[in-house]
Each structure stands twice: as structure tokens, then as C-alpha cells.
């Protein structure tokens, strides 16, 4: 990103930034090791919840609507 920004800066500022970057200490590379595991942390996955079948299996979802309409018509006297 700085490579794209540098040409837009005035030459004096570019030189100051380069001098500052040359004096700036570099970060040491992180050691390539396994990630730290906290002591006492269990890495095994937890138990899965039991699988239960659905509470009700409705093969005909319109049947409930049909029954409600039929009850309403019977209650109002339009269907005997």
C-alpha cells in the first residue's frame, strides 16, 4: 500500500519516511510452532444432542385447514 502512496508524496517527505523506516526495528518472525493449548482445556468435541423424530408428521398440511373450515360450516349451520 505504501508503494502506491509514495509517488504521491513530495520528495522531502519521501526521504524522511525512508530514513524513519530504515531506523525502525523489524519485528522478529513468530516461531513456527503448534498453537498454544491452554492447560486443562479439553479439545474433544462435546456430546451431540440426541436426535428425536419430529413431534408430529403432517402428511397433508391442507387437512387441518379443511377440518377447520368444515367445523366452521357445521357450527354456522351451512353443513349438516
N, C-alpha and C positions, 0 to 999 in steps of 0.2 A: 504494500500500500504506500509506503514511504517512497518507493521508487517512482510511483506515479505522481506523487506530490512534490518531489524535489525539483523538477524542472519549472514548476510554477513559482518557486520561492526566489527572492533576489539572491544574487551570488554571495553577498556577505553573510546572509543568514544561512545559506547552504554550507559555507565553510565552517561557521560556528557549530552548526549541528553535527557536521562530520567530526570536528575536533571533540565535541562532547561525547559522541558515540564511541570514539577511539579511547577515551578515558573511562568510559562506563564499564564496570566489571561485568563479565559474562556470567550467566547463571550456570552452575555446574549441571551436567546432564544427570537426570534422575537415574538411579541404578535400575537396571532391567532385572527385576526380580518378581516373584509372585506377589500378588496384592496382599496387604496386611490383613490377617484374620484376627479378629478380636478374641481374646481368650474367653471361653465359656459360651461362645456363640455357636449354636447348633446349626450346621449348614444343610441338614437333611430337610426335605420339604415336609410341611405339616400334613396332617391327615386330611384326606378329601372328605367332603360331606357325603353322606350316603345318598345314593340315587333312589328316589321314590317315584313311583308312577304318578301321572297327573291325578289330581283329586277326582275329576270326572272327565270321561271321554265322551264328547258330544259328536256323534256321527252325523247328525242332521241339525245344524245350527238354526235352521228356519223352523224346526219343530216347536221350539219354545215360543216363537212369535205366533205360530199357528194356534198353539194351545191358548195363548193369552187372548188372541182375537176371538177364538171360539168361546172362551169363558165370558168375555165381554158381551158377545152377541146373545149368549144364553141368559146372562144377567139382565140385559135390556129387553128380553122377550122377542127378539127378532129370530131366534133359532131355538127350536124345541128339541 
